[in-house]
Amino acid sequence: MDYHWLWDPAPYTSRFAEPHLLAAARERWTEEVDDSVQSMIRSVACDLLAKFINARRDGALLVSLDQADFVAAARWLIALAGEVDG
């Protein structure tokens, strides 16, 4: 039997295949990665996601929810921005 850490329900939307894999990854992240490094990685990820969205919205105020990559990027940005600001 093949085991996979991630599965891709749609392009750009990889997720952990099982809840216990997510829990293990989160636990390892919080225990082994220094808080300042976590904050730096989150900030860089937010900047990259914002640039990705802005480069593809062609001057529009909103992004298309019909495109899985925009939806995934927006969800990640919202989640990460809350962790950076909070």
Disulfide bonds with the S-S distance in Angstrom:
none
